[in-house]
């Protein structure tokens, strides 16, 4: 497999567009119906498939419609803590835990006159 970091942005966009087009054709979906289902214009979809990804929003809509969001899931997953980071977080929380109170309970009640 080639190193994707060595590819230009334009070539990466072209490959993404080609992949989306191949998936669409494999599923026998027309450009018009995919554009409508994705709530984007037909011209936007044609541009995406040709490698001219105008907005990330449009790309996300197409990926969602084709059920391909898992391909970018790593971008929005929370980073896992290492055991050392977790230990530090727990110990920091313990240090900030209040051990005793200083104030007194205030009562606004008047004492009954007996």
C-alpha positions in Angstrom: 0.0 0.0 0.0 1.3 3.4 -0.9 1.9 6.2 1.6 -1.1 8.5 1.4 1.0 11.3 3.0 3.0 11.4 -0.2 -0.1 12.1 -2.4 -1.2 15.6 -3.2 -4.5 16.9 -1.8 -6.0 17.0 -5.3 -5.1 13.4 -5.9 -6.6 12.4 -2.5 -9.8 14.2 -3.4 -9.9 12.6 -6.8 -9.5 9.1 -5.2 -12.3 9.9 -2.6 -14.6 11.0 -5.4 -13.8 7.9 -7.5 -14.5 5.6 -4.5 -17.8 7.3 -3.8 -18.8 7.0 -7.4 -17.8 3.3 -7.5 -19.9 2.6 -4.4 -22.9 4.5 -5.8 -22.7 2.6 -9.1 -22.3 -0.8 -7.3 -25.5 0.0 -5.4 -27.2 1.0 -8.6 -28.0 4.5 -7.4 -28.4 7.4 -9.8 -26.6 10.7 -9.2 -29.9 12.5 -9.0 -31.4 10.2 -6.3 -28.2 10.2 -4.2 -28.1 14.0 -4.4 -31.7 14.3 -3.4 -31.3 11.8 -0.5 -28.2 13.7 0.6 -29.9 17.1 0.4 -27.3 18.5 -1.9 -27.5 19.7 -5.5 -26.8 17.4 -8.4 -23.9 19.6 -9.5 -22.4 19.4 -6.0 -22.5 15.6 -6.2 -21.0 15.6 -9.7 -18.1 17.8 -8.4 -17.5 15.5 -5.4 -17.3 12.5 -7.6 -14.9 14.3 -9.9 -12.6 15.1 -7.0 -13.7 18.7 -6.4 -15.0 18.4 -2.8 -16.3 21.9 -2.2 -17.6 21.6 1.4 -17.0 19.1 4.1 -20.7 19.3 4.9 -21.6 18.0 1.4 -19.1 15.2 1.7 -20.5 14.2 5.1 -24.1 14.2 3.7 -23.0 11.8 0.9 -21.1 9.6 3.3 -24.1 9.4 5.7 -26.5 8.6 2.9 -24.2 5.8 1.5 -23.7 4.5 5.0 -20.0 5.1 4.9 -19.5 7.4 8.0 -17.6 4.6 9.8 -14.8 5.3 7.4 -14.1 8.5 9.2 -15.3 7.5 12.6 -11.7 7.7 14.0 -11.8 11.4 13.6 -14.6 12.0 16.1 -13.9 9.3 18.6 -12.6 10.3 22.0 -9.0 9.6 22.6 -8.4 6.8 25.1 -6.5 7.7 28.3 -3.3 5.8 29.1 -3.2 4.1 32.5 -0.8 6.7 33.7 -3.1 9.6 32.6 -6.1 7.9 34.3 -4.1 7.4 37.6 -3.1 11.1 37.5 -6.7 12.2 36.9 -8.0 10.1 39.8 -5.3 11.3 42.2 -5.9 14.9 41.3 -9.6 14.5 41.9 -8.9 12.9 45.3 -6.7 15.9 46.3 -9.5 18.3 45.6 -12.1 16.5 47.6 -13.2 18.5 50.6 -12.4 16.7 53.9 -14.2 18.9 56.4 -16.6 21.8 56.7 -15.8 25.1 58.4 -19.2 26.9 58.5 -22.1 26.5 60.8 -25.7 25.8 60.0 -27.7 29.0 60.0 -31.3 28.9 61.4 -33.7 31.6 60.5 -36.4 30.3 62.8 -37.5 32.3 65.7 -37.6 30.6 69.0 -41.1 29.9 70.3 -42.2 31.9 73.2 -43.5 29.5 75.9 
